[in-house]
Amino acid sequence: MSCPSTRLVQCPEHARLEEEYLAARDRLRNLSRLRVLSRQDERRLADAVAVVIARIKEHTAAHGCEH
């Protein structure tokens, strides 16, 4: 995924999903930097990132949009 600031985002739903992905990814990174995460917390945060990625892929397949 490329950074939304480097391209024009035309599909509002795709843009919203990208923002959701970035927020989930950043939450995982930031919490990992602040403290050692339990396996359960790390798995939960990684699952949240994976779910958003899956939703973006589903949206792209259903609507044919890349951005």
N, CA, C and O of each residue as an XYZ file, in Angstrom:
268
protein
N       0.825     -1.178      0.000
C       0.000      0.000      0.000
C       0.866      1.238      0.000
O       1.843      1.337      0.742
N       0.501      2.154     -0.823
C       1.262      3.392     -0.819
C       0.593      4.409      0.082
O      -0.573      4.265      0.450
N       1.325      5.407      0.421
C       0.841      6.445      1.321
C      -0.242      7.271      0.640
O      -0.039      7.717     -0.489
N      -1.393      7.490      1.290
C      -2.463      8.247      0.675
C      -2.059      9.675      0.300
O      -2.646     10.267     -0.606
N      -1.072     10.221      0.982
C      -0.671     11.593      0.679
C       0.086     11.695     -0.640
O       0.269     12.798     -1.156
N       0.530     10.564     -1.198
C       1.301     10.597     -2.438
C       0.452     10.342     -3.668
O       0.970     10.313     -4.784
N      -0.832     10.159     -3.481
C      -1.705      9.949     -4.629
C      -3.099     10.486     -4.344
O      -3.478     10.701     -3.192
N      -3.839     10.696     -5.397
C      -5.202     11.187     -5.280
C      -6.111     10.020     -4.939
O      -6.143      9.026     -5.664
N      -6.839     10.129     -3.859
C      -7.764      9.084     -3.455
C      -9.144      9.483     -3.957
O      -9.684     10.516     -3.562
N      -9.716      8.649     -4.839
C     -10.978      8.984     -5.466
C     -12.172      8.277     -4.837
O     -13.278      8.817     -4.860
N     -11.985      7.109     -4.289
C     -13.074      6.355     -3.690
C     -13.105      6.646     -2.187
O     -12.165      6.299     -1.473
N     -14.168      7.275     -1.707
C     -14.228      7.615     -0.272
C     -14.145      6.400      0.653
O     -13.507      6.470      1.703
N     -14.779      5.292      0.278
C     -14.746      4.094      1.119
C     -13.341      3.508      1.161
O     -12.880      3.075      2.217
N     -12.661      3.492      0.021
C     -11.290      2.985     -0.017
C     -10.383      3.877      0.836
O      -9.521      3.388      1.567
N     -10.591      5.174      0.732
C      -9.791      6.112      1.533
C     -10.035      5.886      3.025
O      -9.100      5.927      3.825
N     -11.290      5.649      3.393
C     -11.625      5.409      4.802
C     -10.957      4.125      5.284
O     -10.423      4.075      6.392
N     -10.991      3.084      4.446
C     -10.359      1.823      4.824
C      -8.844      1.971      4.935
O      -8.227      1.373      5.817
N      -8.245      2.755      4.058
C      -6.796      2.995      4.161
C      -6.459      3.717      5.459
O      -5.472      3.391      6.118
N      -7.270      4.688      5.821
C      -7.046      5.398      7.090
C      -7.194      4.454      8.274
O      -6.435      4.533      9.239
N      -8.168      3.567      8.197
C      -8.371      2.575      9.258
C      -7.156      1.653      9.349
O      -6.704      1.325     10.446
N      -6.628      1.236      8.198
C      -5.430      0.401      8.165
C      -4.246      1.125      8.807
O      -3.551      0.567      9.657
N      -4.026      2.365      8.395
C      -2.896      3.127      8.936
C      -3.019      3.298     10.445
O      -2.024      3.215     11.164
N      -4.233      3.535     10.924
C      -4.443      3.696     12.365
C      -4.141      2.392     13.111
O      -3.492      2.408     14.157
N      -4.614      1.267     12.571
C      -4.370     -0.030     13.218
C      -2.882     -0.370     13.194
O      -2.331     -0.845     14.187
N      -2.238     -0.126     12.059
C      -0.796     -0.404     11.933
C       0.005      0.468     12.896
O       0.912     -0.016     13.574
N      -0.333      1.753     12.953
C       0.379      2.667     13.841
C       0.158      2.324     15.308
O       1.075      2.444     16.121
N      -1.060      1.897     15.648
C      -1.352      1.502     17.033
C      -0.466      0.323     17.428
O       0.110      0.315     18.516
N      -0.356     -0.674     16.543
C       0.509     -1.831     16.813
C       1.959     -1.395     16.968
O       2.624     -1.800     17.921
N       2.455     -0.583     16.058
C       3.847     -0.125     16.120
C       4.117      0.687     17.382
O       5.105      0.458     18.080
N       3.238      1.626     17.664
C       3.460      2.515     18.810
C       3.427      1.766     20.134
O       4.275      1.987     20.999
N       2.451      0.881     20.293
C       2.385      0.124     21.541
C       3.574     -0.817     21.681
O       4.065     -1.041     22.787
N       4.036     -1.364     20.569
C       5.218     -2.241     20.606
C       6.460     -1.472     21.031
O       7.333     -2.016     21.707
N       6.535     -0.231     20.641
C       7.687      0.597     21.011
C       7.626      1.031     22.474
O       8.659      1.163     23.131
N       6.421      1.250     22.979
C       6.264      1.738     24.346
C       6.537      0.667     25.394
O       7.083      0.947     26.461
N       6.148     -0.566     25.072
C       6.296     -1.625     26.067
C       6.326     -2.977     25.374
O       5.985     -3.103     24.198
N       6.733     -3.960     26.114
C       6.689     -5.329     25.595
C       5.237     -5.787     25.686
O       4.630     -5.787     26.757
N       4.707     -6.173     24.545
C       3.315     -6.610     24.511
C       3.209     -8.085     24.873
O       4.091     -8.885     24.561
N       2.123     -8.420     25.531
C       1.860     -9.838     25.770
C       1.536    -10.478     24.424
O       1.166     -9.788     23.473
N       1.676    -11.767     24.351
C       1.358    -12.463     23.097
C      -0.090    -12.216     22.704
O      -0.415    -12.069     21.526
N      -0.950    -12.175     23.709
C      -2.376    -11.959     23.452
C      -2.612    -10.562     22.872
O      -3.354    -10.413     21.901
N      -1.990     -9.545     23.459
C      -2.146     -8.183     22.956
C      -1.562     -8.035     21.555
O      -2.170     -7.416     20.682
N      -0.388     -8.604     21.352
C       0.247     -8.514     20.034
C      -0.607     -9.208     18.972
O      -0.780     -8.688     17.870
N      -1.127    -10.361     19.302
C      -1.983    -11.101     18.366
C      -3.258    -10.317     18.067
O      -3.690    -10.246     16.916
N      -3.859     -9.731     19.100
C      -5.091     -8.957     18.916
C      -4.846     -7.765     17.992
O      -5.644     -7.498     17.093
N      -3.746     -7.054     18.213
C      -3.425     -5.893     17.384
C      -3.067     -6.309     15.956
O      -3.467     -5.649     14.997
N      -2.327     -7.385     15.817
C      -1.971     -7.880     14.481
C      -3.215     -8.362     13.741
O      -3.333     -8.167     12.531
N      -4.129     -8.983     14.453
C      -5.392     -9.420     13.839
C      -6.196     -8.227     13.344
O      -6.817     -8.288     12.282
N      -6.185     -7.147     14.109
C      -6.911     -5.936     13.693
C      -6.341     -5.393     12.384
O      -7.090     -4.960     11.508
N      -5.028     -5.416     12.256
C      -4.377     -4.972     11.018
C      -4.770     -5.912      9.878
O      -5.109     -5.448      8.789
N      -4.729     -7.207     10.111
C      -5.055     -8.189      9.081
C      -6.506     -8.068      8.623
O      -6.798     -8.215      7.436
N      -7.409     -7.802      9.551
C      -8.821     -7.649      9.205
C      -9.015     -6.454      8.279
O      -9.761     -6.538      7.303
N      -8.358     -5.361      8.575
C      -8.494     -4.178      7.726
C      -7.905     -4.440      6.341
O      -8.480     -4.021      5.336
N      -6.778     -5.120      6.281
C      -6.190     -5.465      4.987
C      -7.171     -6.322      4.181
O      -7.358     -6.095      2.986
N      -7.788     -7.291      4.827
C      -8.763     -8.144      4.152
C      -9.954     -7.322      3.654
O     -10.447     -7.555      2.551
N     -10.413     -6.372      4.454
C     -11.538     -5.531      4.040
C     -11.173     -4.668      2.846
O     -11.999     -4.452      1.959
N      -9.936     -4.171      2.813
C      -9.488     -3.377      1.660
C      -9.461     -4.256      0.411
O      -9.905     -3.834     -0.657
N      -8.946     -5.465      0.542
C      -8.888     -6.379     -0.600
C     -10.293     -6.730     -1.089
O     -10.537     -6.775     -2.295
N     -11.209     -6.978     -0.166
C     -12.590     -7.273     -0.541
C     -13.228     -6.088     -1.253
O     -13.912     -6.254     -2.263
N     -13.002     -4.907     -0.726
C     -13.558     -3.697     -1.330
C     -13.005     -3.503     -2.738
O     -13.752     -3.200     -3.669
N     -11.705     -3.677     -2.890
C     -11.059     -3.510     -4.193
C     -11.619     -4.526     -5.188
O     -11.899     -4.178     -6.335
N     -11.783     -5.766     -4.761
C     -12.312     -6.809     -5.651
C     -13.755     -6.514     -6.035
O     -14.138     -6.700     -7.190
N     -14.549     -6.060     -5.091
C     -15.977     -5.823     -5.345
C     -16.220     -4.580     -6.198
O     -17.152     -4.552     -7.002
N     -15.401     -3.570     -6.030
C     -15.659     -2.291     -6.692
C     -14.641     -1.956     -7.764
O     -14.817     -0.990     -8.505
N     -13.584     -2.739     -7.855
C     -12.589     -2.520     -8.889
C     -11.782     -1.246     -8.715
O     -11.144     -0.782     -9.660
N     -11.803     -0.689     -7.546
C     -11.038      0.546     -7.331
C      -9.695      0.218     -6.691
O      -9.575     -0.728     -5.914
N      -8.723      0.991     -7.021
C      -7.408      0.855     -6.403
C      -7.211      1.960     -5.378
O      -6.412      1.811     -4.453
N      -7.902      3.022     -5.525
C      -7.834      4.163     -4.602
C      -9.048      5.006     -4.756
O      -9.187      6.019     -4.069
